Every structure is written in C-alpha cells, then in structure tokens.
Amino acid sequence: MKFQGTEAYVATEDLTVAVNAAVTLERPLLVKGEPGTGKTELARQVAGALGLRLIEWNIKSTTKAQQGLYEYDAVSRLRDSQLGEARVHDVANYIKRGKLWEAFASEEKVVLLIDEIDKADIEFPNDLLQELDRMEFYVYETGETIRARHRPVIIITSNNEKELPDAFLRRCFFHYIRFPDPETLRRIVEVHHPGIKDALLSTALTQFFDIREQPGLKKKPSTSEVLDWLKLILAEDLTPEDLRRDGADALPKLHGALLKNEQDVHLFERLAFMARRQR
C-alpha cells in the first residue's frame, strides 16, 4: 500500500514519504500546518488512493475521548425501565458506538481521520494513548473487550492551537505541511483551475505572495483562500491588468477572499493612504 498523491491532490515528496512511513510503521500520522493547507483533505485522498473507507471523527472543544469509544445512555435505559420496555434487560441496546469502535469493528482496513485534535481539552490525547497503542478497549457495561480486526491507517490533524503531550507525540509519526512554494502552488492551482492563462496566474500568484509577506499581517491567506480568490477572478473574467495595484490602491481586487479580518484590511488601507500622501 503506497500513497503517491492523486490527480486531485498535489502531494510533495516529503509528504508522501511521511504517509507511507506511518502506514509501514502502523503508527498514527500526526499532520500539522497552517489552516487551509490540505491536512483534512489529505486523509480523504489517502483513503481514495489506497481504496479504503474513510471514517471521520471531527473534534470540537467539548469532545471527550470516551465518545470515540462508546457512550452509555443511562437516561434512556432508566426511562425504558419505568415504561416496562423489554429491551431494558439488554444493556447493549443503550451503547452507542464511537468512531474508534467503528474503525476497530470494520471487516476491512479503513482510514480513520481524527480531525483538529488540538481543539479538545489537553487531556484528550492522553486519554487515547492506550487505545491507539494496543488497538483495543474495554466496555465496562457489557464486560467485553473490543479489539481491532484490522489496524486502521490513522491520520490526526492539528492546527497547533495548543501543545500536544510528549507521550502522545512519541506514538505518532510527525509531518508538518509547509506552505507551498510558488511552483508547487502553481501545480495545485492547475489541478483546481485547469487551463488558467499563464499571464493571469503569474500576476495573481505574485500578488498573493506579496500579500502573504506583508509585515504586520495578522492572518496570512492560505492555499484554500487563493483557490477561492482565483475562482472569483475567473468568474469576473478579470485580466492581469485588472489585478495590478499601485501604491494608491493597495487593496487587492476581491480582497474579501484573501483578507479575513478588519485589522488586515485596515493595514492595506493605511499603506494606500501613506502612498497617496507621498505623491
């Protein structure tokens, strides 16, 4: 099972090496990088390329590790007992399987995505150590041990909002997705917008990287944002000349696709104001 990227996903050599190393070692692949650099999409593309089913566990700030294993609905069981329901005698009727249980119970190998693990409480990764290491867990209510039929390919994403515990990191193969260089970004754009004119793409990417490198920018635009921006440019049928800016007009065309907070918009407005004063 080797991942080489797909027609819809441009994977750099170091990324394909990381994916295949994690698969060979049978360890979770921990992927970090700026938001919008394709971390979540990587899991989907790996599943598609390897011909495996994808199970997604999207983590929120309120998510507990136990929810990935199972949840016991004691309230429903109490209510059913009061109503005299026959199903109340089998506790299994009140066990809701989590995403890890689903992955472990699968009759064939799957890809399990644990998306944005850094959103959860700091104890969340530690609470999953044994289950991810041993590929099994115990269900106290039924007295059964759930073991993985096939060790899943596990991809864990993080936006680096908080540090992950060392004990958890030791059990993962780590890869940081760097922001694409101009040539790689050009390849990514051509996958999503095939046939885009070279002059337009060159002008847009030059302007995009100039914006990313602007000192004082609070949030740098990402890969997904430049793809949205180019989609709008193509929809508006803009030319390279339409995109060019001078000092008096520092805001890029359709800047709402690239600048996502008022501080950054004000930054470019101030640059334009200063350029006009210097004339």
Secondary structure, DSSP 4 states (H G I P E B T S, - for coil): -----BTTB---HHHHHHHHHHHHHT--EEEEESTTSSHHHHHHHHHHHHT-EEEEEE--TT--HHHHHEEE-HHHHHHHHHHT-GGGG-GGGGEEE-HHHHHHH-SS-EEEEEE-GGGS-TTHHHHTHHHHHHSEEEETTTTEEEE-SSPPEEEEEE-SSSPPPHHHHHTSEEEEEPPPPHHHHHHHHHHHSTT--HHHHHHHHHHHHHHHT-TT-SS---HHHHHHHHHHHHHTT--HHHH---TT--SPTTGGGT--SHHHHHHHHHHHHHHHHT-
